[in-house]
Amino acid sequence: MRIIVCIKQVPDTMEVQIDPETGTLQREGIEAVVNPLDMYAIEEGIRLKEEHGGTVIALSMGPPQAENALREALALGCDEAFLLSDRAFAGADTWATSYTLARAIKKIGDYDLIVCGLKTTDGDTAQVGPGLAEELGIPHVSYVGKIVDVTGATAKLNRPIEESYEVVEAPLPCLITVTKEINVPRLPSFRRKMQARKMEVVVWGVSDLTGEKSRFGLEGSATRVIKVFPPPPRPGGEMLSGDATSQAETLIRKLRERHMI
Ligand SMILES: Cc1cc2nc3c(=O)[nH]c(=O)nc-3n(C[C@H](O)[C@H](O)[C@H](O)COP(=O)(O)OP(=O)(O)OC[C@H]3O[C@@H](n4cnc5c(N)ncnc54)[C@H](O)[C@@H]3O)c2cc1C
């Protein structure tokens, strides 16, 4: 099997702060990590390779330091890594990101399955997986909690719904986005980490890809971020005093005043 895993490098969210003046992320000195939900995509790709044989290719679009994310994927067991990095790709919204990844995948060549994380911890849109599948003209199944089987020309997949599972079959090649219920990501071995340091990360810029140049980066983006701001602090709660009856009466009055009941 040839499996492509898409990963994005994101700021470590536990540390991210938004500058109240400019509304931009304060990135200085903040560690960048593989998008946590993409670790499940990497793990699933490697498990499929271990079961069926084949190759796992990690793909990322981002600034030059996103190479570190790809090295982590190699250390975990991916076989090849491609980084799409060029000033022309900067400022891409999900539309342009999907297009760029699709152009790179067309160049990478044949594949059976593309695995994406469910969503990222910074952009948080969950649009890139489905957008990429549309660009490639292949089916996609989002929110996959289990790969039941990938045999011949079909993938059989479980999607968790309220209190049960939906079983879905999709013809290969297809794209899936995976939930964190799908597996428990492994840690890289020391030996593999050392090997990954020496493995090649292929870097492609805009001149390496075919396609309409006007569809990359900010120019190819149909949307613009107007403003980013943290939610206003929540006002403190109010403690009701008195006995249970008077507390209940006060609560009902306050809910009525707010037209909540
Ligand atoms: C309206 C809007 C405007 C934006 N404008 C800008 C801007 O001006 N400048 C800017 O830097 N960013 C901008 N962004 C952020 C940019 O769109 C995202 O960084 C990028 O498109 C990925 O979207 P996401 O993080 O929501 O990914 P999601 O759709 O949540 O990601 C789902 C999955 O897709 C895959 N994936 C996502 N991104 C990548 C990637 N880069 N490489 C490989 N795989 C990936 C991963 O498997 C991931 O788990 C904008 C976003 C929006 C919604």
The ligand as a Gaussian input file, in Angstrom:
#p B3LYP/6-31G(d) Opt

LIG

0 1
 C      -10.559000      32.347000       6.845000
 C       -9.136000      31.899000       7.066000
 C       -8.076000      32.693000       6.662000
 C       -6.769000      32.314000       6.924000
 N       -5.760000      33.146000       6.575000
 C       -4.519000      32.816000       6.887000
 C       -3.461000      33.688000       6.604000
 O       -3.679000      34.780000       6.071000
 N       -2.196000      33.290000       6.944000
 C       -1.953000      32.082000       7.517000
 O       -0.793000      31.737000       7.778000
 N       -2.931000      31.228000       7.803000
 C       -4.205000      31.581000       7.521000
 N       -5.205000      30.739000       7.841000
 C       -4.879000      29.477000       8.432000
 C       -4.756000      28.476000       7.345000
 O       -5.934000      28.343000       6.616000
 C       -4.504000      27.166000       7.951000
 O       -3.260000      27.189000       8.562000
 C       -4.462000      26.038000       6.943000
 O       -5.240000      26.277000       5.810000
 C       -4.924000      24.750000       7.545000
 O       -6.213000      24.914000       8.060000
 P       -6.514000      24.357000       9.475000
 O       -5.364000      24.684000      10.363000
 O       -7.864000      24.784000       9.887000
 O       -6.487000      22.767000       9.206000
 P       -7.637000      21.692000       9.367000
 O       -8.522000      21.723000       8.179000
 O       -8.276000      21.766000      10.715000
 O       -6.692000      20.417000       9.280000
 C       -7.193000      19.096000       9.033000
 C       -6.046000      18.215000       8.653000
 O       -5.546000      18.609000       7.380000
 C       -4.137000      18.412000       7.339000
 N       -3.458000      19.711000       7.171000
 C       -3.915000      20.945000       7.489000
 N       -2.998000      21.889000       7.181000
 C       -1.950000      21.234000       6.637000
 C       -0.690000      21.636000       6.139000
 N       -0.314000      22.917000       6.118000
 N        0.145000      20.679000       5.678000
 C       -0.215000      19.369000       5.681000
 N       -1.378000      18.924000       6.154000
 C       -2.238000      19.834000       6.629000
 C       -3.756000      17.762000       8.665000
 O       -3.853000      16.369000       8.536000
 C       -4.847000      18.267000       9.585000
 O       -5.048000      17.467000      10.732000
 C       -6.513000      31.093000       7.574000
 C       -7.593000      30.269000       7.937000
 C       -8.892000      30.664000       7.689000
 C      -10.043000      29.788000       8.130000

